[in-house]
């Protein structure tokens, strides 16, 4: 209910629950879901909840997950907004805000490292670092939307004649 930092700040928590605790997906599937959710318009938490709910329990799960994501927040926002003007300058509120930011930053950094490590396993250090630098430059200096970059990468992957895992499978067959 208190997804401080917006939807992206809740991604590490969703990852821990969906991948580690309940094992509804593995890391690769979650990475694919995250990439797809980033390309579509709208709040990422709602899109991820809908997909995960659908995957676990079909249409009923989708509706349940989306409602469970938005209804508590709606009620909480109504309550908080009515009382916000009276407490916004309180020291404990500013202290709480300051204390939460490093926690969210560390959680996002850990998730980033996990995805970076997975990319390294699939593509190797050189290609992973090169792609990371290029993507950073595209995002930072050209202000290219992440959805455009992800869409281009998806198109490039679909357009490849050779599937990226086929080389590994061929190598294993040669060795075995």
DAHU-V196392 format. One record per residue. PHI is phi in whole degrees, 0 to 359 (NA if undefined). PSI is psi as a letter, one per 20 degrees, with the letter a starting at -180 (* if undefined). BURIAL is b if it has 9 or more other ideal C-beta (glycine too) atoms within 8 Angstrom, else e. Layout:
phi/psi/burial
PHI/PSI/BURIAL
PHI/PSI/BURIAL
This chain:
phi/psi/burial
NA/h/e
249/m/e
290/m/b
297/p/e
100/j/b
84/a/e
303/g/b
302/h/e
289/h/b
272/i/b
302/g/b
300/h/b
293/g/e
299/g/b
301/g/b
299/g/b
289/g/b
285/g/b
269/g/b
278/g/e
283/g/e
265/i/e
55/l/e
283/h/e
216/r/b
260/r/e
301/g/b
294/g/e
296/g/e
295/h/b
298/g/b
296/g/e
298/g/b
297/g/b
297/g/b
295/g/b
297/h/b
289/h/b
278/h/b
273/q/e
286/q/e
107/r/e
294/p/e
292/h/b
297/g/b
291/g/b
295/g/b
294/g/b
300/g/b
300/g/b
294/g/b
296/g/b
300/g/b
296/g/b
295/h/e
278/g/e
221/k/e
68/b/e
296/h/e
299/g/e
296/h/b
299/g/b
298/g/b
300/g/b
294/g/b
293/g/b
296/g/e
295/h/b
279/h/b
262/h/b
295/g/e
300/h/b
293/h/b
299/g/e
297/g/e
296/h/b
296/h/e
299/g/e
293/g/e
294/g/e
293/h/e
288/h/e
252/i/e
299/g/e
298/h/e
276/h/e
244/i/e
298/h/e
266/i/e
293/q/e
298/h/e
293/h/e
290/g/b
293/h/b
294/g/e
297/g/e
298/g/b
295/h/e
286/h/e
283/h/b
303/g/b
296/h/e
297/g/e
297/g/b
299/g/e
293/g/e
299/g/b
294/h/b
295/g/e
296/g/b
297/g/b
299/g/e
298/g/e
298/g/b
291/h/b
298/g/b
297/g/e
297/g/b
297/g/b
299/g/b
295/h/e
278/h/e
244/i/e
92/r/e
298/g/e
298/g/e
292/h/e
296/g/b
295/g/e
297/g/e
296/h/b
298/g/b
294/g/e
298/g/e
296/g/b
301/g/e
296/g/b
297/g/b
288/g/b
279/g/e
264/h/e
260/i/e
52/k/e
286/p/e
293/p/e
303/h/b
298/h/b
293/g/e
297/g/b
297/g/b
300/g/b
296/g/e
294/h/e
296/g/b
297/g/e
297/h/e
291/g/e
295/h/e
283/i/e
292/q/e
284/h/e
249/p/e
290/p/e
300/h/b
273/i/e
293/h/e
295/g/e
295/g/e
295/g/e
296/h/e
296/g/e
296/h/e
295/h/e
294/h/e
286/h/e
268/*/e
